Amino acid sequence: MTKHPLRAKSRGQSIPLIALLIVVLIGAVGLAVDVGNNYAQQRNVVRATNAAALSGMNALIQGGTDQSVGQVIQQSLKSNKVDGVYNNAGGSASAPDQRLIEAYYLDSKGNPLASCVIGSCGHVPSGVTYIQVRVRGDVSTYFARVLQRPTLPVKAQAFAGRCSPLQGVYPIGVQSSTLDTSGCIKPNPEDTKQPSNWTIYKDAD
């Protein structure tokens, strides 16, 4: 009969290992959940900022005032689920999930035309070629708080300009009522609203 030597038992050695594994697991979950959420928020901020810059420039082209252009930018951001503090008085976001919004008039070289943000200038400066919209803020985390990261940053900026295209394709719009299965419907000769030089354009390419 073979006798096994008695092994001395050590108590409490697994407790530090378990605690370390818990921290590692929480860190992995935080990397998956919090970073994924931050990426989704960042993509939404980028899309919303692009749309706000285009909306603001469109309002400016249509003859909008400084105040109306600022309102259009804020409404565009809000419609894309980006709500925050519009920085017209040097303000800052008061909550982690709020966004700080800034918009400026720029000249043809990209230089600011005024130190004020759009909506608080009182008038539209002359020589505006671009509108710049900047959005920044923080996103609250869930699991990363254990690793001393209660928030993660998000930010984006976009530019919209007005200029005459020098090359490329001009977009056009055609009413569906002027088309049939084979293309454009030839206008009625008795229709005085139709141009006299009406023809069909074909491109060999």
PyRosetta script that sets phi, psi and omega in degrees:
from pyrosetta import init, pose_from_sequence

init()
pose = pose_from_sequence("MTKHPLRAKSRGQSIPLIALLIVVLIGAVGLAVDVGNNYAQQRNVVRATNAAALSGMNALIQGGTDQSVGQVIQQSLKSNKVDGVYNNAGGSASAPDQRLIEAYYLDSKGNPLASCVIGSCGHVPSGVTYIQVRVRGDVSTYFARVLQRPTLPVKAQAFAGRCSPLQGVYPIGVQSSTLDTSGCIKPNPEDTKQPSNWTIYKDAD")
pose.set_psi(1, 124.7)
pose.set_omega(1, -178.4)
pose.set_phi(2, -90.6)
pose.set_psi(2, 130.8)
pose.set_omega(2, 179.4)
pose.set_phi(3, -100.0)
pose.set_psi(3, 128.9)
pose.set_omega(3, 176.7)
pose.set_phi(4, -86.6)
pose.set_psi(4, 133.8)
pose.set_omega(4, 178.0)
pose.set_phi(5, -66.4)
pose.set_psi(5, 142.5)
pose.set_omega(5, 178.9)
pose.set_phi(6, -69.9)
pose.set_psi(6, 134.4)
pose.set_omega(6, 178.6)
pose.set_phi(7, -98.4)
pose.set_psi(7, 137.5)
pose.set_omega(7, 178.7)
pose.set_phi(8, -75.0)
pose.set_psi(8, 131.6)
pose.set_omega(8, -178.9)
pose.set_phi(9, -87.5)
pose.set_psi(9, 133.6)
pose.set_omega(9, 176.1)
pose.set_phi(10, -111.7)
pose.set_psi(10, 124.7)
pose.set_omega(10, -176.0)
pose.set_phi(11, -94.8)
pose.set_psi(11, 142.6)
pose.set_omega(11, 170.9)
pose.set_phi(12, 83.3)
pose.set_psi(12, 7.7)
pose.set_omega(12, -179.4)
pose.set_phi(13, -73.5)
pose.set_psi(13, -27.8)
pose.set_omega(13, -177.5)
pose.set_phi(14, -80.2)
pose.set_psi(14, -18.4)
pose.set_omega(14, -176.7)
pose.set_phi(15, -63.2)
pose.set_psi(15, -48.0)
pose.set_omega(15, 177.6)
pose.set_phi(16, -62.3)
pose.set_psi(16, -36.7)
pose.set_omega(16, 179.5)
pose.set_phi(17, -65.5)
pose.set_psi(17, -42.4)
pose.set_omega(17, 178.9)
pose.set_phi(18, -64.2)
pose.set_psi(18, -42.1)
pose.set_omega(18, 178.8)
pose.set_phi(19, -62.5)
pose.set_psi(19, -40.9)
pose.set_omega(19, 178.7)
pose.set_phi(20, -65.9)
pose.set_psi(20, -40.8)
pose.set_omega(20, 178.9)
pose.set_phi(21, -65.6)
pose.set_psi(21, -35.9)
pose.set_omega(21, 178.3)
pose.set_phi(22, -63.5)
pose.set_psi(22, -42.9)
pose.set_omega(22, 178.7)
pose.set_phi(23, -63.4)
pose.set_psi(23, -41.9)
pose.set_omega(23, 179.4)
pose.set_phi(24, -64.2)
pose.set_psi(24, -42.3)
pose.set_omega(24, 179.7)
pose.set_phi(25, -64.7)
pose.set_psi(25, -42.2)
pose.set_omega(25, 178.3)
pose.set_phi(26, -63.8)
pose.set_psi(26, -38.9)
pose.set_omega(26, 177.4)
pose.set_phi(27, -63.4)
pose.set_psi(27, -39.3)
pose.set_omega(27, 178.6)
pose.set_phi(28, -67.3)
pose.set_psi(28, -41.5)
pose.set_omega(28, 177.8)
pose.set_phi(29, -65.0)
pose.set_psi(29, -41.6)
pose.set_omega(29, 178.0)
pose.set_phi(30, -61.9)
pose.set_psi(30, -38.4)
pose.set_omega(30, 177.9)
pose.set_phi(31, -63.6)
pose.set_psi(31, -39.4)
pose.set_omega(31, -178.4)
pose.set_phi(32, -75.5)
pose.set_psi(32, -46.0)
pose.set_omega(32, -174.3)
pose.set_phi(33, -80.4)
pose.set_psi(33, -54.2)
pose.set_omega(33, -173.5)
pose.set_phi(34, -70.5)
pose.set_psi(34, -43.1)
pose.set_omega(34, 178.7)
pose.set_phi(35, -68.0)
pose.set_psi(35, -37.7)
pose.set_omega(35, 176.4)
pose.set_phi(36, -63.6)
pose.set_psi(36, -42.7)
pose.set_omega(36, 177.3)
pose.set_phi(37, -65.1)
pose.set_psi(37, -40.2)
pose.set_omega(37, 178.4)
pose.set_phi(38, -63.8)
pose.set_psi(38, -38.4)
pose.set_omega(38, 178.4)
pose.set_phi(39, -64.5)
pose.set_psi(39, -42.7)
pose.set_omega(39, 179.0)
pose.set_phi(40, -64.2)
pose.set_psi(40, -41.3)
pose.set_omega(40, 178.1)
pose.set_phi(41, -65.0)
pose.set_psi(41, -38.9)
pose.set_omega(41, 179.3)
pose.set_phi(42, -64.1)
pose.set_psi(42, -42.7)
pose.set_omega(42, 179.1)
pose.set_phi(43, -63.4)
pose.set_psi(43, -39.7)
pose.set_omega(43, 179.4)
pose.set_phi(44, -66.8)
pose.set_psi(44, -38.9)
pose.set_omega(44, 178.0)
pose.set_phi(45, -64.7)
pose.set_psi(45, -39.8)
pose.set_omega(45, 179.1)
pose.set_phi(46, -63.4)
pose.set_psi(46, -47.3)
pose.set_omega(46, 179.5)
pose.set_phi(47, -62.2)
pose.set_psi(47, -44.5)
pose.set_omega(47, -178.2)
pose.set_phi(48, -65.9)
pose.set_psi(48, -37.9)
pose.set_omega(48, 179.6)
pose.set_phi(49, -67.1)
pose.set_psi(49, -42.0)
pose.set_omega(49, 176.6)
pose.set_phi(50, -60.1)
pose.set_psi(50, -46.0)
pose.set_omega(50, -179.3)
pose.set_phi(51, -64.8)
pose.set_psi(51, -37.7)
pose.set_omega(51, -178.7)
pose.set_phi(52, -67.2)
pose.set_psi(52, -40.0)
pose.set_omega(52, 178.4)
pose.set_phi(53, -63.9)
pose.set_psi(53, -42.5)
pose.set_omega(53, 178.7)
pose.set_phi(54, -66.0)
pose.set_psi(54, -41.7)
pose.set_omega(54, 179.9)
pose.set_phi(55, -64.6)
pose.set_psi(55, -41.2)
pose.set_omega(55, 179.2)
pose.set_phi(56, -64.5)
pose.set_psi(56, -42.7)
pose.set_omega(56, 179.1)
pose.set_phi(57, -68.0)
pose.set_psi(57, -37.0)
pose.set_omega(57, 177.2)
pose.set_phi(58, -62.2)
pose.set_psi(58, -41.4)
pose.set_omega(58, 177.8)
pose.set_phi(59, -65.7)
pose.set_psi(59, -36.5)
pose.set_omega(59, 179.3)
pose.set_phi(60, -67.9)
pose.set_psi(60, -41.8)
pose.set_omega(60, 179.7)
pose.set_phi(61, -63.1)
pose.set_psi(61, -34.4)
pose.set_omega(61, -179.6)
pose.set_phi(62, -81.2)
pose.set_psi(62, 9.3)
pose.set_omega(62, 175.2)
pose.set_phi(63, 89.6)
pose.set_psi(63, 22.8)
pose.set_omega(63, -179.6)
pose.set_phi(64, -70.0)
pose.set_psi(64, 154.2)
pose.set_omega(64, 176.5)
pose.set_phi(65, -81.9)
pose.set_psi(65, 170.7)
pose.set_omega(65, 178.5)
pose.set_phi(66, -58.6)
pose.set_psi(66, -42.8)
pose.set_omega(66, -179.1)
pose.set_phi(67, -67.0)
pose.set_psi(67, -42.4)
pose.set_omega(67, -178.6)
pose.set_phi(68, -68.5)
pose.set_psi(68, -36.6)
pose.set_omega(68, 177.5)
pose.set_phi(69, -64.4)
pose.set_psi(69, -41.6)
pose.set_omega(69, 176.8)
pose.set_phi(70, -62.3)
pose.set_psi(70, -40.0)
pose.set_omega(70, 178.7)
pose.set_phi(71, -66.5)
pose.set_psi(71, -38.7)
pose.set_omega(71, 178.9)
pose.set_phi(72, -63.3)
pose.set_psi(72, -41.7)
pose.set_omega(72, 179.1)
pose.set_phi(73, -62.4)
pose.set_psi(73, -45.2)
pose.set_omega(73, 179.6)
pose.set_phi(74, -65.2)
pose.set_psi(74, -41.3)
pose.set_omega(74, 179.8)
pose.set_phi(75, -66.0)
pose.set_psi(75, -37.7)
pose.set_omega(75, 178.3)
pose.set_phi(76, -64.5)
pose.set_psi(76, -43.3)
pose.set_omega(76, 178.3)
pose.set_phi(77, -64.0)
pose.set_psi(77, -43.0)
pose.set_omega(77, -178.7)
pose.set_phi(78, -65.2)
pose.set_psi(78, -37.3)
pose.set_omega(78, 178.4)
pose.set_phi(79, -66.8)
pose.set_psi(79, -21.5)
pose.set_omega(79, 176.6)
pose.set_phi(80, -100.9)
pose.set_psi(80, 24.1)
pose.set_omega(80, 173.4)
pose.set_phi(81, 63.9)
pose.set_psi(81, 34.5)
pose.set_omega(81, 172.2)
pose.set_phi(82, -120.6)
pose.set_psi(82, 102.4)
pose.set_omega(82, -178.7)
pose.set_phi(83, -117.1)
pose.set_psi(83, 135.2)
pose.set_omega(83, -177.5)
pose.set_phi(84, -164.5)
pose.set_psi(84, -161.1)
pose.set_omega(84, -179.1)
pose.set_phi(85, -97.0)
pose.set_psi(85, 121.7)
pose.set_omega(85, 177.5)
pose.set_phi(86, -82.0)
pose.set_psi(86, 117.3)
pose.set_omega(86, -171.0)
pose.set_phi(87, -79.3)
pose.set_psi(87, 77.6)
pose.set_omega(87, 177.1)
pose.set_phi(88, -105.2)
pose.set_psi(88, 3.0)
pose.set_omega(88, 178.9)
pose.set_phi(89, -146.6)
pose.set_psi(89, 33.2)
pose.set_omega(89, 179.8)
pose.set_phi(90, 68.1)
pose.set_psi(90, 28.6)
pose.set_omega(90, -177.6)
pose.set_phi(91, -78.3)
pose.set_psi(91, -179.7)
pose.set_omega(91, 178.7)
pose.set_phi(92, -146.3)
pose.set_psi(92, 158.4)
pose.set_omega(92, 179.5)
pose.set_phi(93, -66.1)
pose.set_psi(93, 129.6)
pose.set_omega(93, -175.9)
pose.set_phi(94, -90.9)
pose.set_psi(94, -13.1)
pose.set_omega(94, -179.2)
pose.set_phi(95, -131.5)
pose.set_psi(95, 153.7)
pose.set_omega(95, -176.8)
pose.set_phi(96, -58.5)
pose.set_psi(96, -35.0)
pose.set_omega(96, -176.4)
pose.set_phi(97, -93.1)
pose.set_psi(97, 5.4)
pose.set_omega(97, 174.5)
pose.set_phi(98, -85.3)
pose.set_psi(98, 157.8)
pose.set_omega(98, -179.7)
pose.set_phi(99, -116.6)
pose.set_psi(99, 141.7)
pose.set_omega(99, 173.9)
pose.set_phi(100, -93.9)
pose.set_psi(100, 121.6)
pose.set_omega(100, -173.7)
pose.set_phi(101, -110.6)
pose.set_psi(101, 130.7)
pose.set_omega(101, 177.6)
pose.set_phi(102, -135.2)
pose.set_psi(102, 140.2)
pose.set_omega(102, 178.3)
pose.set_phi(103, -141.5)
pose.set_psi(103, 137.0)
pose.set_omega(103, -174.7)
pose.set_phi(104, -135.6)
pose.set_psi(104, 152.3)
pose.set_omega(104, 171.2)
pose.set_phi(105, -87.5)
pose.set_psi(105, 135.1)
pose.set_omega(105, 179.7)
pose.set_phi(106, -124.9)
pose.set_psi(106, 151.7)
pose.set_omega(106, 176.3)
pose.set_phi(107, -87.4)
pose.set_psi(107, -171.0)
pose.set_omega(107, -175.7)
pose.set_phi(108, -66.8)
pose.set_psi(108, -19.0)
pose.set_omega(108, 179.3)
pose.set_phi(109, -98.4)
pose.set_psi(109, 3.7)
pose.set_omega(109, 179.2)
pose.set_phi(110, 84.6)
pose.set_psi(110, 14.3)
pose.set_omega(110, 178.8)
pose.set_phi(111, -92.2)
pose.set_psi(111, 140.4)
pose.set_omega(111, 178.5)
pose.set_phi(112, -61.9)
pose.set_psi(112, 136.6)
pose.set_omega(112, 179.1)
pose.set_phi(113, -88.7)
pose.set_psi(113, -15.0)
pose.set_omega(113, 179.5)
pose.set_phi(114, -154.7)
pose.set_psi(114, 155.3)
pose.set_omega(114, 179.1)
pose.set_phi(115, -80.4)
pose.set_psi(115, -14.1)
pose.set_omega(115, -179.2)
pose.set_phi(116, -84.3)
pose.set_psi(116, 158.7)
pose.set_omega(116, 175.6)
pose.set_phi(117, -88.7)
pose.set_psi(117, 156.1)
pose.set_omega(117, -178.8)
pose.set_phi(118, -59.6)
pose.set_psi(118, 132.2)
pose.set_omega(118, -178.6)
pose.set_phi(119, 106.9)
pose.set_psi(119, -20.3)
pose.set_omega(119, 179.5)
pose.set_phi(120, -121.1)
pose.set_psi(120, 7.0)
pose.set_omega(120, -178.6)
pose.set_phi(121, -80.1)
pose.set_psi(121, -23.0)
pose.set_omega(121, -178.6)
pose.set_phi(122, 89.8)
pose.set_psi(122, -27.7)
pose.set_omega(122, 178.4)
pose.set_phi(123, -157.1)
pose.set_psi(123, 162.2)
pose.set_omega(123, 177.8)
pose.set_phi(124, -87.7)
pose.set_psi(124, 121.0)
pose.set_omega(124, -179.8)
pose.set_phi(125, -65.5)
pose.set_psi(125, 155.3)
pose.set_omega(125, 177.0)
pose.set_phi(126, -76.9)
pose.set_psi(126, 149.2)
pose.set_omega(126, 177.5)
pose.set_phi(127, 84.3)
pose.set_psi(127, 20.0)
pose.set_omega(127, 179.7)
pose.set_phi(128, -72.4)
pose.set_psi(128, 123.1)
pose.set_omega(128, 177.1)
pose.set_phi(129, -113.1)
pose.set_psi(129, -33.3)
pose.set_omega(129, -178.7)
pose.set_phi(130, -131.1)
pose.set_psi(130, 155.6)
pose.set_omega(130, 168.8)
pose.set_phi(131, -119.5)
pose.set_psi(131, 129.8)
pose.set_omega(131, 178.3)
pose.set_phi(132, -110.3)
pose.set_psi(132, 131.6)
pose.set_omega(132, 177.2)
pose.set_phi(133, -122.9)
pose.set_psi(133, 127.9)
pose.set_omega(133, 178.3)
pose.set_phi(134, -123.0)
pose.set_psi(134, 135.7)
pose.set_omega(134, 178.4)
pose.set_phi(135, -132.1)
pose.set_psi(135, 131.0)
pose.set_omega(135, 177.6)
pose.set_phi(136, -147.9)
pose.set_psi(136, 158.2)
pose.set_omega(136, -179.6)
pose.set_phi(137, 171.6)
pose.set_psi(137, -165.1)
pose.set_omega(137, -178.7)
pose.set_phi(138, -127.5)
pose.set_psi(138, 153.6)
pose.set_omega(138, 176.7)
pose.set_phi(139, -114.6)
pose.set_psi(139, 129.6)
pose.set_omega(139, 179.1)
pose.set_phi(140, -68.3)
pose.set_psi(140, 140.3)
pose.set_omega(140, 178.2)
pose.set_phi(141, -101.1)
pose.set_psi(141, 171.0)
pose.set_omega(141, -179.8)
pose.set_phi(142, -114.8)
pose.set_psi(142, -67.2)
pose.set_omega(142, -176.7)
pose.set_phi(143, -86.8)
pose.set_psi(143, -26.8)
pose.set_omega(143, -177.7)
pose.set_phi(144, -68.9)
pose.set_psi(144, -9.1)
pose.set_omega(144, 176.5)
pose.set_phi(145, -62.0)
pose.set_psi(145, -30.1)
pose.set_omega(145, 179.1)
pose.set_phi(146, -63.8)
pose.set_psi(146, -29.8)
pose.set_omega(146, 179.3)
pose.set_phi(147, -95.0)
pose.set_psi(147, 22.8)
pose.set_omega(147, 177.1)
pose.set_phi(148, 63.8)
pose.set_psi(148, 35.4)
pose.set_omega(148, 175.0)
pose.set_phi(149, -126.1)
pose.set_psi(149, 79.6)
pose.set_omega(149, -177.6)
pose.set_phi(150, -71.0)
pose.set_psi(150, -20.9)
pose.set_omega(150, 179.9)
pose.set_phi(151, -140.5)
pose.set_psi(151, 160.7)
pose.set_omega(151, 173.0)
pose.set_phi(152, -130.3)
pose.set_psi(152, 143.2)
pose.set_omega(152, -174.4)
pose.set_phi(153, -81.8)
pose.set_psi(153, 149.8)
pose.set_omega(153, 169.4)
pose.set_phi(154, -134.8)
pose.set_psi(154, 143.9)
pose.set_omega(154, 177.9)
pose.set_phi(155, -162.4)
pose.set_psi(155, 154.9)
pose.set_omega(155, 178.0)
pose.set_phi(156, -161.3)
pose.set_psi(156, 155.6)
pose.set_omega(156, 172.8)
pose.set_phi(157, -143.0)
pose.set_psi(157, 148.9)
pose.set_omega(157, -178.1)
pose.set_phi(158, -141.9)
pose.set_psi(158, 153.0)
pose.set_omega(158, 179.3)
pose.set_phi(159, -126.0)
pose.set_psi(159, 141.3)
pose.set_omega(159, 172.8)
pose.set_phi(160, -131.7)
pose.set_psi(160, 133.3)
pose.set_omega(160, -176.4)
pose.set_phi(161, -126.3)
pose.set_psi(161, 165.0)
pose.set_omega(161, 174.6)
pose.set_phi(162, -123.6)
pose.set_psi(162, 124.9)
pose.set_omega(162, 180.0)
pose.set_phi(163, -163.4)
pose.set_psi(163, 164.1)
pose.set_omega(163, 177.8)
pose.set_phi(164, -85.2)
pose.set_psi(164, 126.6)
pose.set_omega(164, 178.6)
pose.set_phi(165, -62.5)
pose.set_psi(165, 135.4)
pose.set_omega(165, 179.7)
pose.set_phi(166, -95.5)
pose.set_psi(166, -23.1)
pose.set_omega(166, 178.7)
pose.set_phi(167, -158.0)
pose.set_psi(167, 169.9)
pose.set_omega(167, 179.5)
pose.set_phi(168, 104.3)
pose.set_psi(168, -162.7)
pose.set_omega(168, -174.9)
pose.set_phi(169, -107.0)
pose.set_psi(169, 130.6)
pose.set_omega(169, 175.9)
pose.set_phi(170, -84.0)
pose.set_psi(170, 128.0)
pose.set_omega(170, 176.9)
pose.set_phi(171, -72.9)
pose.set_psi(171, 139.7)
pose.set_omega(171, 178.3)
pose.set_phi(172, -130.3)
pose.set_psi(172, 158.3)
pose.set_omega(172, 176.3)
pose.set_phi(173, -124.3)
pose.set_psi(173, 136.4)
pose.set_omega(173, -178.9)
pose.set_phi(174, -127.0)
pose.set_psi(174, 130.7)
pose.set_omega(174, 177.7)
pose.set_phi(175, -67.7)
pose.set_psi(175, 139.7)
pose.set_omega(175, -178.4)
pose.set_phi(176, -64.5)
pose.set_psi(176, -23.9)
pose.set_omega(176, -179.4)
pose.set_phi(177, -69.6)
pose.set_psi(177, -15.8)
pose.set_omega(177, 179.5)
pose.set_phi(178, -93.9)
pose.set_psi(178, 7.6)
pose.set_omega(178, -177.7)
pose.set_phi(179, -121.6)
pose.set_psi(179, 149.2)
pose.set_omega(179, 169.6)
pose.set_phi(180, -127.4)
pose.set_psi(180, -164.6)
pose.set_omega(180, -175.8)
pose.set_phi(181, -67.8)
pose.set_psi(181, -22.3)
pose.set_omega(181, -178.4)
pose.set_phi(182, -102.9)
pose.set_psi(182, -2.0)
pose.set_omega(182, 178.6)
pose.set_phi(183, 133.2)
pose.set_psi(183, -143.2)
pose.set_omega(183, -178.0)
pose.set_phi(184, -73.3)
pose.set_psi(184, 140.1)
pose.set_omega(184, 176.7)
pose.set_phi(185, -83.1)
pose.set_psi(185, 130.5)
pose.set_omega(185, 179.5)
pose.set_phi(186, -68.3)
pose.set_psi(186, 131.5)
pose.set_omega(186, -175.7)
pose.set_phi(187, -67.7)
pose.set_psi(187, 156.0)
pose.set_omega(187, 177.1)
pose.set_phi(188, -71.2)
pose.set_psi(188, 128.2)
pose.set_omega(188, -179.7)
pose.set_phi(189, -59.4)
pose.set_psi(189, -26.1)
pose.set_omega(189, -179.2)
pose.set_phi(190, -81.3)
pose.set_psi(190, -7.2)
pose.set_omega(190, 179.7)
pose.set_phi(191, -81.6)
pose.set_psi(191, 109.7)
pose.set_omega(191, -176.5)
pose.set_phi(192, -73.5)
pose.set_psi(192, -12.9)
pose.set_omega(192, -179.3)
pose.set_phi(193, -80.3)
pose.set_psi(193, -16.3)
pose.set_omega(193, -179.6)
pose.set_phi(194, -80.3)
pose.set_psi(194, 141.7)
pose.set_omega(194, 178.7)
pose.set_phi(195, -66.7)
pose.set_psi(195, 147.4)
pose.set_omega(195, -178.0)
pose.set_phi(196, -72.6)
pose.set_psi(196, -22.2)
pose.set_omega(196, -177.9)
pose.set_phi(197, -100.1)
pose.set_psi(197, 33.1)
pose.set_omega(197, -178.5)
pose.set_phi(198, -64.1)
pose.set_psi(198, 136.4)
pose.set_omega(198, 177.5)
pose.set_phi(199, -158.4)
pose.set_psi(199, 172.3)
pose.set_omega(199, 178.2)
pose.set_phi(200, -103.2)
pose.set_psi(200, 127.6)
pose.set_omega(200, 179.3)
pose.set_phi(201, -94.7)
pose.set_psi(201, 132.7)
pose.set_omega(201, 177.4)
pose.set_phi(202, -128.5)
pose.set_psi(202, 136.9)
pose.set_omega(202, 178.8)
pose.set_phi(203, -106.8)
pose.set_psi(203, 127.5)
pose.set_omega(203, -178.0)
pose.set_phi(204, -64.2)
pose.set_psi(204, -24.5)
pose.set_omega(204, 179.9)
pose.set_phi(205, -88.3)
pose.dump_pdb("model.pdb")
